[in-house]
Amino acid sequence: MLPITERGKVIAFLTPPPPTVTGNPTIDRWIAEGRLVPQAVPGTVLDLLPLAESTGTSLADAVIAERDIER
């Protein structure tokens, strides 16, 4: 941050532009304004869920089996 002075009095600060965080201009503006705080760790809420135990079957096979049970 670089202070800008006029007659020895600070009138403004020169700062770099805020980084683009999301690529969404509205959300990035809210982050720059301090109205929205980005998450500390990148990812989604699904990353917080425990991993499902592997049963050795593929997801497609599990879906087909589930559909067969419903019939």
Long-range contacts (C-beta under 8 A, 24 or more apart in sequence): none
